[in-house]
């Protein structure tokens, strides 16, 4: 699945130009080397990401077809990495999935389609973690697709437009679009070496997040950037403090500054969100510890008889109970984010994946389906690849796997 490698030897400087020429050539060599690492199939897969939300068939998003085809192909690709503790990660996830299926059967809930999607998402993450899928190539395709395909297509009137004037594109929903752009705004920082190029890239992506009008996604991108900037400069205690302070700050901003500037006319949408929140809490109050089964994270409110939760933490609790909530938080917060890790520094790729997980955790607070989405499991796979894997046949972690 790899493109042929491109070799590059910078020319030696001649005479008085020997100082500047090698430096410039070295920069070009680094760029060419990074481009040569991109694998075409994964690049094309990433380019398709904006279309994953399009309905391929009634009730079935194209995401399922793309992931099923990808996983089928990956089954014939030899894994390049072994995962430390991979069997425990798989056991925990499959136990969670089995438990929620049993609960769904007990309550008579339809479970086949959604459980199949949850299975595909995990296999997608494992294909990335084992190196069957090159996640940096998926990232390159996704960022290009979001910036240079989805965004201009929307403003050229070539895509659905259900929330004018907010940017949606092929992602259809402005909050979904906001989450996608926010995730790749921070994950894409790993693709650039200089601080200037990182700053320019983030500003472009953050501008797109702002155009979606998703307040939660804007906050998430800002907090994700903060994690990117401070993670390798502080120890475990400060990281935990930052995590707690971020939660407090987000709640404070939500309560006091949620309707200023361009968001001043959100009375109607905020009223609906409040009604969904009240109904969600009422459903949580009557949910047993083991949950109510798949496809139950919805409520009926005035004029809206079937509204999905706007809180992904509550969705986990209602669908799969305490087991699903704990399992997903362990996978996302402990395994992917490494919140309790005592490593003071991590490599740039893992740092970007952690920042993306921060975006997911913030978006999950106020948006609907967040945990069981392609960006979340892309981040999970990338974080496991960078943190917990070693080359096949190599003892222990690879050099620089977490630092």
N, C-alpha and C positions, 0 to 999 in steps of 0.2 A: 504493500500500500504506500510505499515511499517513493518520492521523486528521486531521480539521480542526484547525487551530491554534487555540489559546485565547489571546486577548489579555487582558491584565490591567493595569489602571492603578490603583496604590494611591492611595487618597484622600489629599488633603493634610490635614495636621494643622491644627486650629483652636485658636487661643489658646494656653494653656499646655500642651496635649497635643501640640504640634507636634513635640516631641522623640521621644517613645516611639512615637507612632502611625506615623510613616513607617518606623521600624525594623521594627516588627511587620508592617506592610503589605509591606515589602520582603522579609521572610522568607516571608510567605505567597505573594508574587508569585513568588519563586524556586521554591517547592514546586510551585505551579501550572504554572510554565513547564517544570519537569522532567517533571511528569506529562503535559503536553500533547505532549511530545516522543515519548512511548511510542506505538509503532505496534501496532495490535491483532493483525494476523496473526502478527507475531514474538512478541508477548506470549503468544498461544495456543500457538505452537510451543514456547516455553520452558516453559509449564505442562505440556506433554506429556512433558517430559524424563524424569521418574521412570519413565515407562512404556516408554522406549526399550529397556530390557533385557528386557522381556516377549517371550516367543517368539510371534511372529505366525503362523509356520508352523514345522514341525519343522526345526530347524537354522538358522532364520532369525529373528533378533531383529527386533522392530518398528523398531529404529533404522534399518535399511536402507530400509524402506518410508517412514518419515518423511523421511529425507534425500533419497530419490529424488523424492518428491513436491515437497519444498521446492526442490530444484535445478531440477526441471522448471518450476516456477512462476518461479523466478529467471531462467530463460533469457529470459523475456519482460519482465523488469524492466531498465530502462536503468541501467548502472553510473554511480555518482556520483563515483567516485574513480579516479584512475590510480595504479598501483603503480610506484614507482621500483625497477627491477630485477626486476619481476614476471615477465618472460620467462625470466630466469635461474633464478628460484625454481621456476617450472613445469618448465623443462627438467631441472633437477636431480631433481625429484620423479619425473617421468615416466621419466627414464633409470633411476632406482632401481627403479621399478615394472617396467619392461621387463626389467631385469637379473634380478630375482627370479622373474619369470614364465619366462624362459629356463631358469634353474636348476631351477625346478619341473618343467618339461617334460623336462629332462635326467634328473632323478631319478624321473620318473614320478609326481610328487605332484599331487593335485587342487588346482587353482589358481583356478578360475573365480569361485567365490563370494567367496573372501577378497580376490582382486585387485579385484573389483568394489566391495567395501566400502572398500578402500583408495582407490580412485578417487573414490568418493562423498565420503569424508572430506575429501579435498583440495579437491574442488569446493565443498564446504560452507564450508571455510575461505576460499576465494577469493571466494565470494559475500559473505561478511562483509567481507573486505578491500576489495572494490570498492564497498561500500555498498549492494549489492542487498538484503542482509539487515541490519537495524538491530540490532547486537549488544547495545546497552544494553536494548532491549526484550526480547530473548531472555533476557538476564540477569535482568530484573525478573520475567518469568514463571517462570524456573527456580528462583529463590530462593523465590518465593511457593509454588511447587509442592512444593519440598522441605520447607519449614517448616510449611506449613498444609494440605497435602494428604497427602504421603507419611508424615510423622511421626505425625500423629494417626490416620491410617488404620491404621498398624502397631499402635499401642497400643489401637485399637478392635477388633483382631483381623480386619481386613478384607483383609490382605495375606498373602503367604507368610511363613513364620517358620521358616527352616531353621537358624538359629543363635541360639536363645533363650538368654539374654534380650537379645541384642544387636539394636539397631535395624538393620533391613534394608529392610522395606517392599517396594515394587514393584521395588526394585533387586536384591532376592533375596540377594545376597552381602554380608556385613558389610564386607569390605574394599573392595568396589566402592562401597557406600554411604558408607563413611568417606572415600574419595577424592573423591566427588562433593560431600559436605558441606564438606570441607576446601577444595576449589577455589573453591566459591562463597562460602565464609566470607571469603576474601581478595579475590576479584574483586568481590564485592558492596560492599566498602568504598567503591568509586568512586561509588556511588549516594547517598552521604550527605555533607553539607557539614560539619556540626559534629563535633567530636571526641567529644562525648557520644553522639550518634546512631551514630557509627561503632563506638564501644566497646560500646554496647548490642547492636547488630546482630552484631558479632563474637562476643560472649559467648553469644548465642542459638545461633548456628551452631556455635560450638566445643562448646557443650553437646551438640548433636546428634552432632558428631564423636565426642565421648567416649562417647555412648550406643552407638555402633557397636562399641566395643571394639577398634577397629583401632589398634594401637600405632603402626604406620607412619604412618597418616593423622593421628593426634594430633601426632606429631613434625613431620610435613609442614606442618600448619596453624601450628604454633608458629614454624617456620623461615620460612614464608611471611609471617607477621606481622612477624617481625624484619626481613625485607627491606623490607616496606612502611614500617617506621619509620625505617630508616637509609639507604635508597637515595638519597634526595635530599640527604642531609647529608654524604656522603663522596665521595671521588673514585674513579677507576678502581682505583688500587692497593689501597685499603682494601676495595673491593668484591670484588676477586680474593682478598684475604686472608680476608674473611668467607666466601666460597664455599669455600675450602680448609678453614677452621676448622670450618665447618658439617659438612663430610664427616667430619672427624676426630671431632667431638663426637657425631655420630649413631652412628658405629661404636663409640665408647666407651660410650654409653648402651645400645646394643644388647647389648654384651658384659657389662655390669655391672648394669644395672637393668631388664632385660626381664621379670623375674618378681617384681614387687613389687606390694603392694596388690591391686587387683582382677585383676591379671594373674598372681597367684601359682600358679594352677592350670593353666598352659599347657604343662605338661611334654609331654603327648601331641601337641599341635599343633606345639610347637617341635621335637619329635623328628621328626615327619613333614616339617617344613620343612627340617630338617638333611639328612634322607635325600634330599629333592628337590634340595637344593643340591649334594650330593655327586654325584648322578646327572647333574645339569645340567653340572657341571664335566667329568665324564667325556665327555659328549656334545660339549662345546666342544672338548675335546682332539682329537677325531677329525673335527671339522668343517673342511673346506677353507676357504680365505680367501674364496671366493665364496658360501659357505653351502650349505645342504641343501634349500632350497626352502620354499615356503609350507606352513603347517600341520605343521611338524616340531618346533616348540618344546615338546615334551612328553617325559616320561620314564616309565619303569615302575619302581615301587618296591614294597616288600612290602605286599601287600593292596590296592594301588592301581595297576592295570596301565596307566592312562593319565592321568597328572597333568601339567597344563600348568605350564610354568616359573613360579617365583615371583620371577623377575628379568627385567624387561623389557629390560635392556641385553643380557643373554644371549640373549633371544628375537630381538632384532635381528641379533645376530652369527650365530646358528644358521640363521635363515630366509634372510637376505639377505647374510650375510657382512660383510666389512669395508665394502663400498660402502653397504649399507643402514645400518649403524651410524653411519658418518661422515655420511651425508646427513641422517639424522634428528637427530643431535646438532648439526649446523650449523644446521638449520632451527629447532630448539628453543632451543639455547643461544646461538647467535650472532644469528640473525634475530629470534626472539621475545623472548628474555631480554635481548639486547643486552649480554651480559657484557663484551664488549670495547669497548663504546661509551665515548667520552670525554666525552659529555654528562653534566654533573654533576647536572642536574635534568631530570625529565620530567614531563609533565602527569599529573594524578591517574588518568585512565583507563589510560594506559600503565603507570603505576606498579602499579596493581592487576593488570593483565594479567601483568606481570613477576612479581609475587608469586604469581600462580596458576601460572606456569611453574615457579617454585621448588617448589611443592607437587607438581607432576607429576614433577619430577626426583627428589624424595625418595621418592615413592610407587613410582616405577619400580624403585627399589633392592630392594624386598622384596615387591612385588605382581606379579601376572601381567600381563595385557594392560593397559598404561597408555598407551603412546605412540599406538597406533592406536585411540583412543576419541574420542567426541564432545567431552568437555570439553577434551582436548588441542588439537583442531583448532578449537574455538571460541576458545581462547586464542591460537592461532597466527593466526587470522584477525583477532582484535581487536588483537593486537600489531602486525601488519603495517598495519592500518588506521590506527592511532595513530602509528606510527613512520615508515612509508615511503610514505604516499599524499598526493596533493594533489587538489583539485577538478578535474574534467575540464576541460581547456582552460587550466589554470593552470600556469605554469612553476615547476618545483621543488616543494619541500615546502610544505604549507600552514602558515600561521602557528600556531605552537605544536604542530606535529606531533610534536616530540620534546622539548618543553620549555615 
